[in-house]
Amino acid sequence: MKTVFATSRPGRAGVWPPAPQTEPAALIEPRLLREKRPCLPELSELDVVRHFTGLSRLNFSVDGNFYPLGSCTMKYNPKFTEAVAAHPGFTALHPLIPQLRGAGHFTQGALEVLYETERFLCAITGMHAFTLQPLAGAHGELTGVMLMAAYHRDKGNRKTTILVPDSAHGTNPASAAIAGYQVVSIPSHEGIIDPAAMEKVLNEDVAGLMMTCPNTLGLFERHLPRIVELVHSVDGLLYYDGANLNAIMGKMRVGDAGFDIVHINLHKTFATPHGGGGPGAGPVGVSARLEPYLPISRVVKLEDGQYYLNYDYPKSIGYIAPFYGNFGVILKAYAYLLRLGREGVVRVAENAVLAANYLRARLRGHLEIPYDRTCMHEFVASVAELAASHGVRALDIAKALLDRGHYAPTIYFPLIVKECLMIEPTETESKETLDGFVDDLVDIVKTARINPAAIQAAPHHLPVARLDEVRAARAMELTDDAGLSEVMEITAESDTHA
Ligand SMILES: *Cc1c(COP(=O)(O)O)cnc(C)c1O
């Protein structure tokens, strides 16, 4: 596709604003004036619409394709939440509008959304209190580890390490390290945490355990009571990475299991669109003893039913986000929860787990499933044998799936399974979609045995095939130099004429 610079023509425009009554130069300080005209493409409205519609068609999206990207919960996000979030009562609300009395009625609705969302999340997780401030899952983790540190500092505990199982999400050890802790890895046994292995590394230096559950193999941690008991025995805190809460919500409550801190990803489980680094929200829930350290501000409800933001928490870890977090994301999650209701929350979990187990059962015999037992919202398959016998690797299978209109599963993660594909179908897909994916995947594996080169050269039908990913990230070319220099010449020319 041509860039906007290549399609640009001098003088072409979509909108003609009225001529200014005063020369702009007379209104702007001379030192702030540009010396040269900015090099912008000139296009009609239709050119712009065609350009961006064209770009969007080059991409995979949940609205267009099945998207079984493990540990990412790329599920369908119902469109009614967009309508709610676009309501002018919310979008026109400036975060600096004064609270309470007088102007307060403008902010009460938004504060109620925050307050009620916290209450819903407390009910779903069994935690004592929540902060909605963190702007992503990893940001929630960092907040959680900071809460852990604040607790130990306050108690005068000297703690230096955080335990992280080898089946944890990659952000867990990263968050612990960024917060200044040493990370001690616990090897899993048969895919889950082995309390005996944990006991070996447990001592008074341990600030806590960060655990992803279900873990990155899609397995539920079966020894939770013993794990909780062990970590608490050294006054360590238990951190639950609940980014993928769609596997357990309505079925098991993290707080009831004895956990001290949990983060959840609204942009995964609670139906707010994400991807490409887009907006997220990683609320953090805590047990009662950690509440004093929560970030500010916090929404409180007064006796007269009014809401306001309280900043007066002397033990708080302070600010971790501007204003009140990603309000639009929280609002969509709130609307989604209201629509789901108590029964809907349970059904989401049941369907997410059913879909993953259906795929696992149907793929058995075609792909290796190293931990072939009941999984949660996702499972991990492996093509190690195919790679050894025919030289067709997980990457090749992923590329071949793109050719057939499916987004690829997560590949090469978790690190503990060779040549793996981590498949998460989510609860929103129909049986027909799941069957279509299985048929295509099985066909790819069969083709790989007969004609490996065809799969190794995939994709054959996409706008770009195999990119040098390192170069694409490190040596980004964000402009089309050929198109750009042409526009610059034309612009310079029209400047001289003017
Ligand atoms: C996605 C995910 C994270 C990180 O969330 P971000 O919003 O991408 O920062 C952490 N843990 C698990 C288990 C996840 O799936």
The ligand as an SDF file (V2000), in Angstrom:
LIG
                    3D

 15 15  0  0  0  0  0  0  0  0999 V2000
   -1.2480  -10.1830   30.2230 C   0  0  0  0  0  0  0  0  0  0  0  0
   -0.6980  -10.6770   31.4740 C   0  0  0  0  0  0  0  0  0  0  0  0
    0.0790   -9.8400   32.3000 C   0  0  0  0  0  0  0  0  0  0  0  0
    0.4960   -8.4340   31.9090 C   0  0  0  0  0  0  0  0  0  0  0  0
   -0.5690   -7.5620   31.6540 O   0  0  0  0  0  0  0  0  0  0  0  0
   -0.3100   -6.2530   30.7810 P   0  0  0  0  0  0  0  0  0  0  0  0
   -1.5870   -5.4970   30.8330 O   0  0  0  0  0  0  0  0  0  0  0  0
    0.0390   -6.7200   29.4070 O   0  0  0  0  0  0  0  0  0  0  0  0
    0.8080   -5.4830   31.4060 O   0  0  0  0  0  0  0  0  0  0  0  0
    0.5150  -10.3560   33.4990 C   0  0  0  0  0  0  0  0  0  0  0  0
    0.2440  -11.6180   33.8640 N   0  0  0  0  0  0  0  0  0  0  0  0
   -0.4920  -12.4460   33.0880 C   0  0  0  0  0  0  0  0  0  0  0  0
   -0.7820  -13.8420   33.5630 C   0  0  0  0  0  0  0  0  0  0  0  0
   -0.9810  -12.0140   31.8660 C   0  0  0  0  0  0  0  0  0  0  0  0
   -1.6930  -12.8440   31.1010 O   0  0  0  0  0  0  0  0  0  0  0  0
  1  2  1  0
  2  3  1  0
  2 14  2  0
  3  4  1  0
  3 10  2  0
  4  5  1  0
  5  6  1  0
  6  7  2  0
  6  8  1  0
  6  9  1  0
 10 11  1  0
 11 12  2  0
 12 13  1  0
 12 14  1  0
 14 15  1  0
M  END
$$$$
